[in-house]
Amino acid sequence: MSILRYPVPGTIGIRWTFSTPVAHNRGVEITVRPLQVEDAEAMVAAEDEETVRWLTGGRSTVEGTRRYVRHLETRAATGSTKRAFTIRVDGHCVGSIDHDADPQDGIGPGDVNIAYTLAPWMRGLGITARAVGLLCAQLGAQQAGERAVIRCETDNVASVRVAEKAGFSVSHEVPSTNEHGEPVQMQVYVREL
Ligand SMILES: CC(C)(COP(=O)(O)OP(=O)(O)OC[C@H]1O[C@@H](n2cnc3c(N)ncnc32)[C@H](O)[C@@H]1OP(=O)(O)O)[C@@H](O)C(=O)NCCC(=O)NCCS
């Protein structure tokens, strides 16, 4: 199992951590780790209306999340490229991020889609862009694709900002459907791997 580490923004000298409002004058460590059944409680606790609105389309349960983890494992064993990770701050699970090269609206050959959510009490600190950076580094090292892609509904300002902070630029818009099955316009952001 791989655990990737990334310095929090504002690293001074050779230290790979620094103080943020999260840390209250101590270093914090942002890592991503493959999602496991044991993470289900933390994942459900980290969910809010924004998660449901922009990503999942419905409230989760602990048992449903455990089933989802097993479902991903089964799909991976039968050829799906989707892999899910937890976003961790000082080892604590505070969100999730996944990558997926399976066919979807706006995803072409060589593209790997990245999607994420973060607990509300951790938002606004630039954590998700760091997790995206970790995943892109891993995808690049694995030669998993040519471009990382983030698809954001045009109204999802926070997600757009994550894409921009993680070094993505807008490529084009595609008509798609959201998690509620409603038609939406997706902005497609890309970054070379
Ligand atoms: C999108 C999301 C993961 C962003 O994560 P994050 O680590 O908070 O991102 P950032 O810290 O870079 O903040 C991004 C923007 O969120 C907004 N923001 C700032 N503080 C915030 C807070 N306390 N709470 C909510 N949003 C905040 C700002 O617009 C910020 O942009 P800015 O830095 O230019 O001011 C998070 O908002 C989330 O989980 N949203 C629900 C799920 C979702 O939309 N997923 C994406 C689907 S494509």
The ligand as a Gaussian input file, in Angstrom:
#p B3LYP/6-31G(d) Opt

LIG

0 1
 C      -14.315000      21.379000      -3.700000
 C      -13.652000      21.116000      -2.354000
 C      -13.082000      19.706000      -2.347000
 C      -12.529000      22.169000      -2.188000
 O      -11.605000      21.749000      -1.219000
 P      -10.689000      22.772000      -0.360000
 O       -9.519000      21.991000       0.094000
 O      -11.517000      23.468000       0.635000
 O      -10.245000      23.831000      -1.485000
 P       -9.536000      25.238000      -1.223000
 O       -9.066000      25.360000       0.166000
 O       -8.545000      25.400000      -2.307000
 O      -10.714000      26.289000      -1.427000
 C      -11.354000      26.394000      -2.689000
 C      -12.414000      27.480000      -2.631000
 O      -13.425000      27.125000      -1.703000
 C      -13.982000      28.343000      -1.138000
 N      -13.771000      28.336000       0.323000
 C      -12.865000      29.003000       1.052000
 N      -13.041000      28.756000       2.361000
 C      -14.075000      27.893000       2.443000
 C      -14.731000      27.265000       3.529000
 N      -14.340000      27.450000       4.795000
 N      -15.756000      26.416000       3.247000
 C      -16.134000      26.190000       1.988000
 N      -15.544000      26.750000       0.899000
 C      -14.536000      27.600000       1.141000
 C      -13.244000      29.493000      -1.787000
 O      -13.955000      29.870000      -2.941000
 C      -11.931000      28.828000      -2.169000
 O      -11.288000      29.501000      -3.219000
 P      -10.161000      30.621000      -2.848000
 O       -9.050000      29.885000      -2.172000
 O       -9.795000      31.199000      -4.159000
 O      -10.814000      31.603000      -1.908000
 C      -14.659000      21.271000      -1.190000
 O      -15.247000      22.555000      -1.252000
 C      -15.739000      20.204000      -1.210000
 O      -15.570000      19.124000      -0.643000
 N      -16.870000      20.491000      -1.899000
 C      -17.971000      19.493000      -2.033000
 C      -17.625000      18.383000      -3.015000
 C      -17.236000      18.910000      -4.398000
 O      -17.706000      19.949000      -4.859000
 N      -16.386000      18.141000      -5.091000
 C      -15.937000      18.463000      -6.426000
 C      -16.794000      17.783000      -7.445000
 S      -16.187000      18.165000      -9.085000

